[in-house]
Amino acid sequence: MTNSVTVDQSAALDLIDQLRVAVPEEVRQAKRVNEETSRLVERAQEEAERILGRAQEQAAFLIEERELTRAAEIRSAQIIATGEAEAEQIRRGADQYAADTLIRLEAECIKALQSIKRGLALLDERHPQADISDDGTDSEGLADAAVDQPRSHAQL
């Protein structure tokens, strides 16, 4: 049995190119999710501020009139509570959207990782194992690497 292994360079490079394309897309998608979440939260805060501002304006107007002072305070509190509740609901919706999107992204990353592992396993199946000496090293003096450790082209 020989110590050398032949790897189809074209197939290996194609697999590496596919990985280079897939991983950056996942990163860009995660950035888009984070940016979208930030925009949603910002819009929710702006809407809450607008609602609160409107509530404060209405409250100030009502307070100017003596006979409606008490009604103005009650209405102001209701408007503020409604605005805060709406803002909280928008924030929760934005958080849920972000969580759902990140869960989908995680699933895609897991699929990509599984594809990578299948590709590596296929390459391992195509090539015979190197001879192992009595001290646990191969003929080049290198100990076997763990299955889950990253590999370079040289290790293939």
N, C-alpha and C positions, 0 to 999 in steps of 0.2 A: 504494500500500500504506500502511496506517495504522500508527501506532506503538502503538496500544492493543491489548490482548489481553483477551478476556472469559473469565473462569474461572467454572465452575459452583461457586458458593460452597458450596452444600450438599454436593456431592461432595468438594470439597477439605476441608471441615470434618469430614466423615465419615471421610476417610482420616486426618486428624490425630487424631481421637478414637480410631480403631483403634490407631494407633501409641502413644498415651498409655496405652491399656489393655494392649497387648502388652508393652511394655518394662518397666513396673513388675512385671508377673507374672514375667518372666525374672529380675529382680533378686531378688524374693521367693524364687523357686526356688533361686537361687544361695545365698541366705542359709540356706535350709533345708538345702541340701547341706552347707554349712560347719558348721551347728549339728549335723547328724546325724554328720558326721565327728568333730567334737569330742566328742560323746557316746560314739561308738564307741571313740575313743582313750581317753577317761576310763574307760569300763568296762573296757577292756583293761588299763589301768594298775591299776585297783582289783582286778581279778581276779589280776593278777600279784602285787600286794602281798598279797592274801589267800593265794595259793598260797605265796608266800615266807614269810609269817607262819606258816602251817601247817607249812611245812618246818622253820622255825626252832624251833617248838614241839616238833615230833617229834624234831628233832636234840637239843634240850636234854634231853628225856625219856630218850632212848637213851643219852646221854652219862653220865647219872647212874648208870647201871649199868656197873660196871667191865668186866665180861667182854664187854659189847656196845659198848664205846667205838668200836672200829675200824669195826664194822658201821654204827654210827650216823653216823659221818663219811661213809662211802661213800653211805649212803642219803640223807643230807642233801644231798650234792652232786648226787645224781641228781634229787631232788625240786626243788632249785633250778634245775638245768639244764632240767628238764621245764617248770617254771613260766616260766622265761625264754623257752624255745622257744615255749610256748603264747602268751605275751604278744606275742612277736615275730610269730607267725603271725596273731594277732588284729589287731595294728597293720598288718601287710601287707594283710590283708583289708579293713580300714577304708580304707587308702590306695587300694587297688584300687577299692573301691566309690566313693570320692570321685572318683577319676580317671574312671571310667566315667560317673558322673553328670555331671561337668563336660564330658566329651566330648559327651554327649547335649545338654547345655545349649548348648554351643558350636554344635552343628549347628542347634538351634532358633534361636539368635541369627542364624546365617548365613541361614537360611530367612527370618527376619523382615527382615533387611537386604536380601535379594534381592527380597522383596515390596515393600519401600519403593522400591528402585531401579526395579522394574517400574512402580509407581504413578507415580513421577516421570517415567519415560520415556513413559508413556501421556499424562500431562499435557503433556509437551513435544510429542508427536505431534499433540495436539489443537489446538495453537496455532502459528501461523506464526512464523518467525524474525523478530526485529526487524531493521530496516534497519541495515546497518553502514556507517559512513563510512570515508573513506580513511585516517584515523588509527587505525583499529581499535576505535573506540568506537561504541556505538549512538547513536541520535538523542538520547538523554538524557545522553550524555557518559560512559557507563559502559562499561568494557572488558568483553569476554565473560568470564564466570566459568568456571573449570575445571568439567568435567562432574561430578567427584566432590565438589565443594565443597557444603556444606550450603546450603540455600536457605530463604528466608523467604517468607511469602505475598506480599510486595511484589514479589519477583522473578518470581513466576508471572504 
